[in-house]
Amino acid sequence: MDMMVWTGVAITTLGLLGLAWCMLRANAARRAKLEGHALVRHLRTLVAMNVASFSVAAIGLTVVIAGILL
């Protein structure tokens, strides 16, 4: 079960790295002072990536909990 816990930790780390990437990209968009359609287009891709990263992190935490319980 140790293998399952460490695999879950790795998956969770990937999700957290994705979330950090989203934060950096949103901050870059703010600094670039995007407006209108350019901002909407940029944020649409960020929202999709943010949801995907959050989901990956949640799956990783689920694997960790399953590894601990088993």
N, C-alpha and C positions, 0 to 999 in steps of 0.2 A: 503494500500500500504506500510505501515511501515514494515509489516511482509515480504513483497517481498524484500525490501531493505536490511533488516537484514539477510535474507536467502542468498541473493547475496553476502553480506559481508562475511558470513561464508564460502560459496563456494570459494570465491576468496582467503580467508585466507588459506584454504586447498591447493589450487593451489600454493600459495606462499611458504607454508611449503614444498611442494614437490620440488619446485625449489631450496630451501635452502638445502634440503637433497641431491639433485643432485650435488650441489656445494661442499658439504662436502665429498661426495663419490669420486668426481673427484680429490679433493685435497688429499684424502687418497691414491688414486692410484698413484698420482704424488710422494707423500712421500715414497710409497712402491717401487718406481722405477720399475714399471712393464714394460716389453718389449715384443715385438712380438705379438704372438697369445693371450697371457694372457691379454695384454693391449687392443687389439682389442675386445676380448670377453667382457671385463669389460665396455668398452666405448659403445658397442652396446646396452647393457642393460640400460646404463645411458642416451643414446640419446632417447630411447623409453620412458623412464620415464620422461625425460625433456619435450618432446613433449606433453605427456599426462598431465603433470602438467601445462604447459603453456595453453593448451586447457581448462582445468578446471578453471584456473584463468580468462581466457577470457570469458567463459560462465558465471562465477560469476559476472564479470563486466557488462555483457550484462543484467543480471537479475537486477542488481542495477540500471542501466540506465532505463530499462523498468519500474521499480518501481517508479523511480523519475518522469518519463514522465506521468505515469498514475496517 
